[in-house]
Amino acid sequence: MTDKIAFDIVSPERLLLSDEADMVTVPGSEGDFGVLAGHMPLISTLRPGVIDIRGGSESGDLRFFVLGGFAEANPSKLTVLAEEALPMTSVDAATLEQRIKNTEEDLVLAKNESDRARIAEQLDHLRQLRSAL
């Protein structure tokens, strides 16, 4: 039997998932990295992207979209502290497309540079989520 890595995905609101898996792939700021049991100690910031969970004990294979945060790995556990995390199974493509369209309209109507920058970042995150579907 293959060793499993314990992992937690935590958002500011709550613990989203606590399980064990064969492998968890995380979108690090320097690139995606996979975590298996016995991984060397590592702390990384996260970029917007998908956490891919393979062989979860209770959950099976799952995917979560994260907007950023931190990941801490050691030989026995991976902890992801996400700014925002969304299970990919809960993403509705039609609703997402409408949200992108609304955000594009908001960008055109933005009154100042700081609003434009904030809305452009939101739009980028929504587009990354769409590409992950």
C-alpha positions in Angstrom: 0.0 0.0 0.0 1.2 3.5 -0.9 1.9 6.0 1.9 -0.6 8.9 1.9 0.0 12.5 2.8 -2.3 14.1 5.3 -3.6 17.5 4.1 -5.8 20.4 5.1 -7.3 23.1 2.9 -8.3 26.1 5.1 -10.0 29.3 3.9 -10.5 32.4 6.2 -14.0 31.2 6.9 -13.5 27.5 7.7 -11.7 24.2 7.2 -12.7 23.1 3.7 -11.2 19.7 3.6 -9.1 17.5 5.9 -8.1 14.1 4.3 -5.2 12.0 3.2 -4.2 11.5 -0.5 -1.7 9.8 -2.7 -0.6 13.1 -4.1 -1.6 16.8 -4.0 -0.5 19.2 -6.7 -0.4 22.9 -5.6 -0.1 26.1 -7.7 3.0 27.6 -6.2 4.0 31.1 -7.1 7.2 29.7 -8.7 5.2 26.9 -10.5 3.1 23.9 -9.7 4.6 21.3 -7.3 3.4 17.9 -6.2 3.4 16.8 -2.6 3.7 13.1 -1.6 4.3 11.5 1.8 7.9 12.1 2.8 8.1 15.5 1.1 10.9 17.8 2.3 9.8 20.7 4.4 8.7 23.6 2.2 6.7 26.8 2.5 5.4 28.5 -0.7 3.1 31.3 -1.6 0.3 30.4 -3.9 -0.8 31.9 -7.2 -4.4 31.6 -8.5 -4.8 28.1 -9.8 -6.1 24.6 -9.1 -5.2 22.3 -6.3 -5.4 18.8 -7.7 -6.0 16.0 -5.1 -5.3 12.4 -6.3 -6.4 9.3 -4.3 -8.0 11.0 -1.4 -9.0 8.5 1.4 -12.5 9.9 1.8 -12.9 12.3 -1.1 -11.3 10.4 -4.0 -10.0 12.8 -6.7 -10.9 16.5 -6.2 -10.0 19.9 -7.5 -10.2 23.3 -5.8 -9.6 26.7 -7.4 -7.6 29.0 -5.1 -7.0 32.7 -5.5 -3.7 32.7 -3.5 -2.4 32.0 -0.1 0.3 29.8 1.4 1.2 26.1 1.5 3.3 24.4 4.1 4.6 20.9 3.5 6.5 18.5 5.7 7.1 14.8 5.4 3.8 13.9 7.0 1.4 16.8 6.2 0.5 19.5 3.7 -1.5 22.6 4.9 -2.9 25.0 2.4 -4.0 28.4 3.8 -6.0 29.8 0.9 -7.2 33.4 0.5 -10.3 31.9 -1.2 -10.9 28.3 -2.3 -13.8 27.0 -4.3 -14.5 23.3 -5.1 -14.4 22.9 -8.9 -17.6 20.8 -8.8 -19.5 23.8 -7.5 -18.5 26.1 -10.5 -21.4 26.7 -13.0 -20.0 27.6 -16.4 -23.0 29.8 -17.4 -22.9 31.7 -14.1 -19.1 32.2 -14.5 -19.5 33.5 -18.0 -22.1 36.1 -16.9 -19.9 37.1 -14.0 -16.9 37.6 -16.4 -19.2 39.7 -18.7 -20.4 41.9 -15.8 -16.8 42.4 -14.6 -15.7 43.4 -18.1 -18.5 46.0 -18.1 -17.4 47.2 -14.6 -13.8 47.6 -15.9 -15.0 49.9 -18.7 -17.0 52.0 -16.2 -14.3 52.3 -13.6 -13.8 55.9 -12.5 -10.2 55.8 -11.3 -6.9 53.8 -11.6 -7.2 52.0 -8.3 -10.7 50.8 -9.2 -9.5 49.7 -12.7 -6.6 47.8 -11.1 -8.8 46.0 -8.6 -11.4 45.1 -11.2 -8.8 44.0 -13.7 -7.3 41.6 -11.1 -10.8 40.2 -10.4 -11.3 39.7 -14.1 -8.0 37.9 -14.4 -8.9 35.6 -11.6 -12.3 34.8 -13.2 -10.6 34.0 -16.5 -8.1 31.7 -14.8 -11.0 29.9 -13.2 -12.7 29.6 -16.6 -9.6 28.1 -18.1 -9.4 25.6 -15.3 -12.9 24.1 -16.0 
